Amino acid sequence: MASFTAFMKAALPWIGMGLFLAIFCVRSAGQKKRGEPADNYGTMGMSLGMCFGTAIGTAIGSNTGIGIVLGMLIGLAVGSSIPKENS
């Protein structure tokens, strides 16, 4: 079991970055089809998620890299689901 957790600690940041790139590419391809880009809080969510992920990863243990990646993914998902209203 120790080798599995060691593998997951090493592989999870790479898996997370792969998921992030896949989400980013699919979103940008969908915006090109619609014509005008939809404004949302994706970048702000990623920034806040990265900060909170770093804090939580450091508080739980020395899993700062995993915390950054997971925080960024969760922040992107939450921020992308909130549309900006044009004022």
GIGIGI-V164588 format. One record per pair of residues at least 6 apart in sequence whose C-alpha atoms are under 8 Angstrom apart, sorted by the first residue. I is the first residue (numbers start at 1). J is the second residue. D is the distance in Angstrom with one decimal. If there is no record, write none. Layout:
((I:J:D) (I:J:D))
//
This chain:
((9:63:8.0) (9:66:7.4) (12:66:6.6) (13:65:6.6) (13:66:5.5) (13:69:5.9) (13:70:8.0) (16:69:5.9) (16:70:6.7) (16:73:7.2) (17:69:6.8) (20:73:6.3) (31:37:5.1) (31:38:7.0) (38:83:7.6) (39:83:6.1) (39:84:5.4) (39:85:8.0) (40:79:6.7) (40:80:5.5) (40:81:7.3) (40:82:5.8) (40:83:4.4) (40:84:4.9) (41:79:4.5) (41:80:5.6) (41:81:7.8) (41:82:6.2) (41:83:6.8) (41:84:6.8) (42:75:7.2) (42:76:5.0) (42:77:7.3) (42:78:7.4) (42:79:4.2) (42:80:4.5) (42:81:7.9) (43:76:6.8) (43:79:7.2) (44:75:7.9) (44:79:6.8) (45:72:7.5) (45:74:8.0) (45:75:4.2) (45:76:5.3) (45:77:7.8) (45:78:6.6) (45:79:4.5) (45:80:7.7) (46:71:7.3) (46:72:4.7) (46:73:7.0) (46:74:7.6) (46:75:4.5) (46:76:4.9) (46:79:7.3) (47:72:7.0) (47:75:7.4) (48:71:8.0) (48:72:7.8) (48:75:6.7) (49:68:7.5) (49:70:8.0) (49:71:4.2) (49:72:4.8) (49:73:7.5) (49:74:6.5) (49:75:4.5) (49:76:7.7) (50:67:7.6) (50:68:4.9) (50:69:7.1) (50:70:7.9) (50:71:4.9) (50:72:4.8) (50:75:7.5) (51:68:7.3) (51:71:7.5) (52:67:8.0) (52:68:7.9) (52:71:6.4) (53:64:7.5) (53:66:7.9) (53:67:4.2) (53:68:4.7) (53:69:7.4) (53:70:6.6) (53:71:4.3) (53:72:7.3) (54:64:5.4) (54:65:7.5) (54:67:5.2) (54:68:5.1) (54:71:7.6) (55:64:7.8) (55:67:7.7) (56:64:8.0) (56:67:6.5) (57:63:4.9) (57:64:4.7) (57:65:7.6) (57:66:6.9) (57:67:4.4) (57:68:7.4) (58:64:5.5) (58:67:7.8))
//
